[in-house]
Amino acid sequence: MGRGRQKAKATKQARDIKYYSPSTDYAALERELGSQTGHTSHRYAEEPEQDDSEYADQFGGEDEDEDSRRIG
């Protein structure tokens, strides 16, 4: 197949895909969306509290290396 025919075929396929609109089953969509009303998408009801106390002494101070940036 020559390049012209190949390009024309690719263009035709792209156009077919772009303008293809399947029929939508709105009743099925409504059933699917309605069945998830009681479902929570979160793993926990509340966010678990993080305990950062072990890192407070090590990293809690001011940034000591703010002035030690390299220039250039």
N, CA, C and O atoms as a printed pandas DataFrame, in Angstrom:
     atom_number atom_name residue_name chain_id  residue_number  x_coord  y_coord  z_coord
0              1         N          MET        A               1    0.854   -1.164    0.000
1              2        CA          MET        A               1    0.000    0.000    0.000
2              3         C          MET        A               1    0.902    1.230    0.000
3              4         O          MET        A               1    1.834    1.323    0.799
4              5         N          GLY        A               2    0.629    2.149   -0.877
5              6        CA          GLY        A               2    1.423    3.370   -0.962
6              7         C          GLY        A               2    1.144    4.312    0.191
7              8         O          GLY        A               2    0.161    4.153    0.915
8              9         N          ARG        A               3    2.010    5.288    0.355
9             10        CA          ARG        A               3    1.888    6.238    1.468
10            11         C          ARG        A               3    0.612    7.068    1.369
11            12         O          ARG        A               3    0.008    7.386    2.393
12            13         N          GLY        A               4    0.194    7.420    0.166
13            14        CA          GLY        A               4   -1.033    8.197   -0.001
14            15         C          GLY        A               4   -2.262    7.427    0.441
15            16         O          GLY        A               4   -3.125    7.964    1.136
16            17         N          ARG        A               5   -2.339    6.174    0.039
17            18        CA          ARG        A               5   -3.483    5.348    0.441
18            19         C          ARG        A               5   -3.452    5.073    1.937
19            20         O          ARG        A               5   -4.493    5.051    2.594
20            21         N          GLN        A               6   -2.254    4.865    2.471
21            22        CA          GLN        A               6   -2.107    4.587    3.897
22            23         C          GLN        A               6   -2.554    5.797    4.727
23            24         O          GLN        A               6   -3.251    5.651    5.731
24            25         N          LYS        A               7   -2.145    6.976    4.296
25            26        CA          LYS        A               7   -2.520    8.195    5.012
26            27         C          LYS        A               7   -4.021    8.443    4.904
27            28         O          LYS        A               7   -4.654    8.843    5.881
28            29         N          ALA        A               8   -4.591    8.211    3.731
29            30        CA          ALA        A               8   -6.032    8.402    3.546
30            31         C          ALA        A               8   -6.821    7.438    4.425
31            32         O          ALA        A               8   -7.848    7.806    4.996
32            33         N          LYS        A               9   -6.334    6.204    4.530
33            34        CA          LYS        A               9   -7.013    5.219    5.366
34            35         C          LYS        A               9   -6.933    5.627    6.839
35            36         O          LYS        A               9   -7.921    5.528    7.567
36            37         N          ALA        A              10   -5.757    6.086    7.277
37            38        CA          ALA        A              10   -5.588    6.519    8.661
38            39         C          ALA        A              10   -6.473    7.720    8.963
39            40         O          ALA        A              10   -7.056    7.808   10.043
40            41         N          THR        A              11   -6.575    8.647    8.012
41            42        CA          THR        A              11   -7.428    9.823    8.185
42            43         C          THR        A              11   -8.887    9.415    8.292
43            44         O          THR        A              11   -9.627    9.942    9.122
44            45         N          LYS        A              12   -9.298    8.474    7.452
45            46        CA          LYS        A              12  -10.685    7.992    7.483
46            47         C          LYS        A              12  -10.986    7.310    8.813
47            48         O          LYS        A              12  -12.048    7.529    9.396
48            49         N          GLN        A              13  -10.057    6.484    9.298
49            50        CA          GLN        A              13  -10.262    5.803   10.573
50            51         C          GLN        A              13  -10.326    6.804   11.726
51            52         O          GLN        A              13  -11.154    6.664   12.626
52            53         N          ALA        A              14   -9.456    7.811   11.697
53            54        CA          ALA        A              14   -9.468    8.826   12.748
54            55         C          ALA        A              14  -10.775    9.595   12.742
55            56         O          ALA        A              14  -11.326    9.892   13.802
56            57         N          ARG        A              15  -11.274    9.919   11.565
57            58        CA          ARG        A              15  -12.542   10.638   11.451
58            59         C          ARG        A              15  -13.687    9.772   11.958
59            60         O          ARG        A              15  -14.581   10.264   12.648
60            61         N          ASP        A              16  -13.666    8.482   11.620
61            62        CA          ASP        A              16  -14.713    7.575   12.094
62            63         C          ASP        A              16  -14.716    7.490   13.620
63            64         O          ASP        A              16  -15.778    7.494   14.243
64            65         N          ILE        A              17  -13.532    7.412   14.215
65            66        CA          ILE        A              17  -13.438    7.329   15.673
66            67         C          ILE        A              17  -13.884    8.639   16.313
67            68         O          ILE        A              17  -14.585    8.626   17.325
68            69         N          LYS        A              18  -13.488    9.756   15.738
69            70        CA          LYS        A              18  -13.802   11.068   16.305
70            71         C          LYS        A              18  -15.300   11.319   16.346
71            72         O          LYS        A              18  -15.813   11.833   17.341
72            73         N          TYR        A              19  -16.001   10.968   15.293
73            74        CA          TYR        A              19  -17.420   11.282   15.199
74            75         C          TYR        A              19  -18.327   10.113   15.559
75            76         O          TYR        A              19  -19.540   10.199   15.366
76            77         N          TYR        A              20  -17.772    9.026   16.077
77            78        CA          TYR        A              20  -18.575    7.879   16.479
78            79         C          TYR        A              20  -19.272    8.201   17.794
79            80         O          TYR        A              20  -18.619    8.585   18.764
80            81         N          SER        A              21  -20.569    8.052   17.834
81            82        CA          SER        A              21  -21.304    8.293   19.075
82            83         C          SER        A              21  -22.244    7.114   19.320
83            84         O          SER        A              21  -23.295    7.012   18.688
84            85         N          PRO        A              22  -21.868    6.236   20.228
85            86        CA          PRO        A              22  -22.725    5.089   20.513
86            87         C          PRO        A              22  -23.993    5.541   21.236
87            88         O          PRO        A              22  -24.019    6.602   21.861
88            89         N          SER        A              23  -25.020    4.739   21.145
89            90        CA          SER        A              23  -26.256    5.088   21.845
90            91         C          SER        A              23  -26.038    4.886   23.341
91            92         O          SER        A              23  -25.458    3.886   23.763
92            93         N          THR        A              24  -26.503    5.836   24.130
93            94        CA          THR        A              24  -26.303    5.802   25.571
94            95         C          THR        A              24  -27.536    5.239   26.242
95            96         O          THR        A              24  -28.657    5.672   25.972
96            97         N          ASP        A              25  -27.324    4.265   27.124
97            98        CA          ASP        A              25  -28.414    3.674   27.885
98            99         C          ASP        A              25  -28.523    4.425   29.212
99           100         O          ASP        A              25  -27.857    4.082   30.189
100          101         N          TYR        A              26  -29.359    5.437   29.232
101          102        CA          TYR        A              26  -29.474    6.283   30.414
102          103         C          TYR        A              26  -30.082    5.540   31.597
103          104         O          TYR        A              26  -29.767    5.857   32.744
104          105         N          ALA        A              27  -30.940    4.568   31.346
105          106        CA          ALA        A              27  -31.530    3.797   32.443
106          107         C          ALA        A              27  -30.453    2.983   33.157
107          108         O          ALA        A              27  -30.439    2.913   34.386
108          109         N          ALA        A              28  -29.553    2.369   32.391
109          110        CA          ALA        A              28  -28.466    1.601   32.997
110          111         C          ALA        A              28  -27.516    2.516   33.765
111          112         O          ALA        A              28  -27.017    2.148   34.828
112          113         N          LEU        A              29  -27.270    3.696   33.229
113          114        CA          LEU        A              29  -26.409    4.660   33.902
114          115         C          LEU        A              29  -27.032    5.105   35.222
115          116         O          LEU        A              29  -26.339    5.231   36.232
116          117         N          GLU        A              30  -28.331    5.340   35.208
117          118        CA          GLU        A              30  -29.025    5.752   36.424
118          119         C          GLU        A              30  -28.986    4.648   37.476
119          120         O          GLU        A              30  -28.794    4.929   38.659
120          121         N          ARG        A              31  -29.167    3.398   37.058
121          122        CA          ARG        A              31  -29.090    2.275   37.998
122          123         C          ARG        A              31  -27.695    2.171   38.603
123          124         O          ARG        A              31  -27.545    1.954   39.806
124          125         N          GLU        A              32  -26.685    2.324   37.769
125          126        CA          GLU        A              32  -25.308    2.206   38.246
126          127         C          GLU        A              32  -24.959    3.313   39.233
127          128         O          GLU        A              32  -24.336    3.057   40.264
128          129         N          LEU        A              33  -25.356    4.531   38.922
129          130        CA          LEU        A              33  -25.060    5.645   39.814
130          131         C          LEU        A              33  -25.914    5.599   41.077
131          132         O          LEU        A              33  -25.460    6.008   42.146
132          133         N          GLY        A              34  -27.127    5.113   40.967
133          134        CA          GLY        A              34  -28.017    5.037   42.116
134          135         C          GLY        A              34  -27.635    3.951   43.091
135          136         O          GLY        A              34  -27.981    4.042   44.269
136          137         N          SER        A              35  -26.932    2.927   42.644
137          138        CA          SER        A              35  -26.572    1.824   43.525
138          139         C          SER        A              35  -25.423    2.175   44.448
139          140         O          SER        A              35  -25.156    1.427   45.389
140          141         N          GLN        A              36  -24.734    3.280   44.221
141          142        CA          GLN        A              36  -23.573    3.644   45.020
142          143         C          GLN        A              36  -23.895    4.698   46.071
143          144         O          GLN        A              36  -22.976    5.329   46.593
144          145         N          THR        A              37  -25.163    4.911   46.400
145          146        CA          THR        A              37  -25.515    5.991   47.315
146          147         C          THR        A              37  -25.005    5.744   48.724
147          148         O          THR        A              37  -24.575    6.699   49.372
148          149         N          GLY        A              38  -25.028    4.524   49.234
149          150        CA          GLY        A              38  -24.593    4.248   50.596
150          151         C          GLY        A              38  -23.121    3.920   50.710
151          152         O          GLY        A              38  -22.638    3.678   51.816
152          153         N          HIS        A              39  -22.412    3.904   49.641
153          154        CA          HIS        A              39  -21.008    3.506   49.633
154          155         C          HIS        A              39  -20.112    4.708   49.892
155          156         O          HIS        A              39  -20.268    5.754   49.262
156          157         N          THR        A              40  -19.170    4.555   50.822
157          158        CA          THR        A              40  -18.190    5.614   51.041
158          159         C          THR        A              40  -16.917    5.247   50.312
159          160         O          THR        A              40  -16.501    4.088   50.317
160          161         N          SER        A              41  -16.309    6.213   49.696
161          162        CA          SER        A              41  -15.107    5.956   48.925
162          163         C          SER        A              41  -13.846    6.108   49.760
163          164         O          SER        A              41  -12.752    5.821   49.274
164          165         N          HIS        A              42  -13.973    6.550   51.001
165          166        CA          HIS        A              42  -12.807    6.730   51.844
166          167         C          HIS        A              42  -12.506    5.445   52.610
167          168         O          HIS        A              42  -13.413    4.701   52.981
168          169         N          ARG        A              43  -11.257    5.206   52.832
169          170        CA          ARG        A              43  -10.856    4.007   53.554
170          171         C          ARG        A              43  -11.192    4.141   55.031
171          172         O          ARG        A              43  -11.591    3.167   55.669
172          173         N          TYR        A              44  -11.036    5.328   55.570
173          174        CA          TYR        A              44  -11.325    5.593   56.968
174          175         C          TYR        A              44  -12.441    6.626   57.047
175          176         O          TYR        A              44  -12.581    7.472   56.165
176          177         N          ALA        A              45  -13.230    6.549   58.109
177          178        CA          ALA        A              45  -14.263    7.558   58.304
178          179         C          ALA        A              45  -13.614    8.904   58.603
179          180         O          ALA        A              45  -14.093    9.943   58.150
180          181         N          GLU        A              46  -12.526    8.884   59.365
181          182        CA          GLU        A              46  -11.752   10.085   59.653
182          183         C          GLU        A              46  -10.314    9.826   59.243
183          184         O          GLU        A              46   -9.883    8.678   59.127
184          185         N          GLU        A              47   -9.590   10.888   59.029
185          186        CA          GLU        A              47   -8.177   10.735   58.707
186          187         C          GLU        A              47   -7.444   10.252   59.952
187          188         O          GLU        A              47   -7.672   10.786   61.038
188          189         N          PRO        A              48   -6.579    9.264   59.827
189          190        CA          PRO        A              48   -5.826    8.813   61.000
190          191         C          PRO        A              48   -4.862    9.908   61.462
191          192         O          PRO        A              48   -4.251   10.603   60.650
192          193         N          GLU        A              49   -4.742   10.043   62.765
193          194        CA          GLU        A              49   -3.875   11.080   63.314
194          195         C          GLU        A              49   -2.428   10.628   63.219
195          196         O          GLU        A              49   -2.088    9.517   63.624
196          197         N          GLN        A              50   -1.585   11.484   62.689
197          198        CA          GLN        A              50   -0.179   11.142   62.550
198          199         C          GLN        A              50    0.571   11.548   63.806
199          200         O          GLN        A              50    0.354   12.627   64.356
200          201         N          ASP        A              51    1.452   10.672   64.246
201          202        CA          ASP        A              51    2.275   10.957   65.410
202          203         C          ASP        A              51    3.657   11.347   64.921
203          204         O          ASP        A              51    4.462   10.490   64.556
204          205         N          ASP        A              52    3.926   12.644   64.917
205          206        CA          ASP        A              52    5.206   13.149   64.429
206          207         C          ASP        A              52    6.162   13.478   65.559
207          208         O          ASP        A              52    7.197   14.102   65.325
208          209         N          SER        A              53    5.841   13.075   66.778
209          210        CA          SER        A              53    6.652   13.484   67.921
210          211         C          SER        A              53    8.074   12.940   67.860
211          212         O          SER        A              53    8.995   13.602   68.340
212          213         N          GLU        A              54    8.282   11.772   67.292
213          214        CA          GLU        A              54    9.635   11.223   67.240
214          215         C          GLU        A              54   10.543   12.015   66.292
215          216         O          GLU        A              54   11.766   11.956   66.416
216          217         N          TYR        A              55    9.956   12.749   65.352
217          218        CA          TYR        A              55   10.744   13.537   64.416
218          219         C          TYR        A              55   10.863   14.999   64.841
219          220         O          TYR        A              55   11.620   15.756   64.233
220          221         N          ALA        A              56   10.133   15.405   65.870
221          222        CA          ALA        A              56   10.109   16.807   66.272
222          223         C          ALA        A              56   11.478   17.282   66.731
223          224         O          ALA        A              56   11.891   18.391   66.392
224          225         N          ASP        A              57   12.190   16.460   67.496
225          226        CA          ASP        A              57   13.511   16.872   67.972
226          227         C          ASP        A              57   14.519   16.932   66.838
227          228         O          ASP        A              57   15.365   17.825   66.793
228          229         N          GLN        A              58   14.427   15.993   65.938
229          230        CA          GLN        A              58   15.410   15.908   64.861
230          231         C          GLN        A              58   15.208   16.986   63.799
231          232         O          GLN        A              58   16.179   17.568   63.315
232          233         N          PHE        A              59   13.969   17.253   63.438
233          234        CA          PHE        A              59   13.695   18.161   62.328
234          235         C          PHE        A              59   12.878   19.382   62.731
235          236         O          PHE        A              59   12.474   20.149   61.857
236          237         N          GLY        A              60   12.620   19.591   64.007
237          238        CA          GLY        A              60   11.709   20.631   64.453
238          239         C          GLY        A              60   12.274   22.027   64.470
239          240         O          GLY        A              60   11.503   22.986   64.510
240          241         N          GLY        A              61   13.591   22.192   64.440
241          242        CA          GLY        A              61   14.191   23.514   64.554
242          243         C          GLY        A              61   14.092   24.307   63.272
243          244         O          GLY        A              61   13.535   23.848   62.275
244          245         N          GLU        A              62   14.640   25.497   63.317
245          246        CA          GLU        A              62   14.687   26.342   62.126
246          247         C          GLU        A              62   15.551   25.676   61.067
247          248         O          GLU        A              62   16.388   24.830   61.382
248          249         N          ASP        A              63   15.351   26.051   59.841
249          250        CA          ASP        A              63   16.196   25.519   58.774
250          251         C          ASP        A              63   17.584   26.110   58.922
251          252         O          ASP        A              63   17.786   27.311   58.746
252          253         N          GLU        A              64   18.534   25.256   59.245
253          254        CA          GLU        A              64   19.886   25.725   59.522
254          255         C          GLU        A              64   20.671   26.027   58.258
255          256         O          GLU        A              64   21.619   26.811   58.291
256          257         N          ASP        A              65   20.296   25.427   57.169
257          258        CA          ASP        A              65   21.084   25.582   55.950
258          259         C          ASP        A              65   20.463   26.570   54.964
259          260         O          ASP        A              65   20.737   26.490   53.766
260          261         N          GLU        A              66   19.642   27.488   55.436
261          262        CA          GLU        A              66   19.045   28.473   54.534
262          263         C          GLU        A              66   20.098   29.383   53.917
263          264         O          GLU        A              66   20.009   29.731   52.740
264          265         N          ASP        A              67   21.104   29.772   54.716
265          266        CA          ASP        A              67   22.119   30.702   54.237
266          267         C          ASP        A              67   23.255   30.002   53.505
267          268         O          ASP        A              67   24.125   30.668   52.943
268          269         N          SER        A              68   23.265   28.701   53.499
269          270        CA          SER        A              68   24.391   27.981   52.899
270          271         C          SER        A              68   24.094   27.526   51.468
271          272         O          SER        A              68   24.662   26.537   51.005
272          273         N          ARG        A              69   23.229   28.224   50.781
273          274        CA          ARG        A              69   22.920   27.871   49.396
274          275         C          ARG        A              69   24.074   28.249   48.491
275          276         O          ARG        A              69   24.733   29.271   48.682
276          277         N          ARG        A              70   24.297   27.417   47.520
277          278        CA          ARG        A              70   25.352   27.720   46.552
278          279         C          ARG        A              70   24.834   28.711   45.528
279          280         O          ARG        A              70   23.682   28.637   45.101
280          281         N          ILE        A              71   25.679   29.621   45.145
281          282        CA          ILE        A              71   25.326   30.593   44.117
282          283         C          ILE        A              71   26.195   30.312   42.910
283          284         O          ILE        A              71   27.422   30.266   43.006
284          285         N          GLY        A              72   25.544   30.124   41.768
285          286        CA          GLY        A              72   26.321   29.944   40.555
286          287         C          GLY        A              72   26.166   28.671   39.881
287          288         O          GLY        A              72   26.791   28.440   38.846
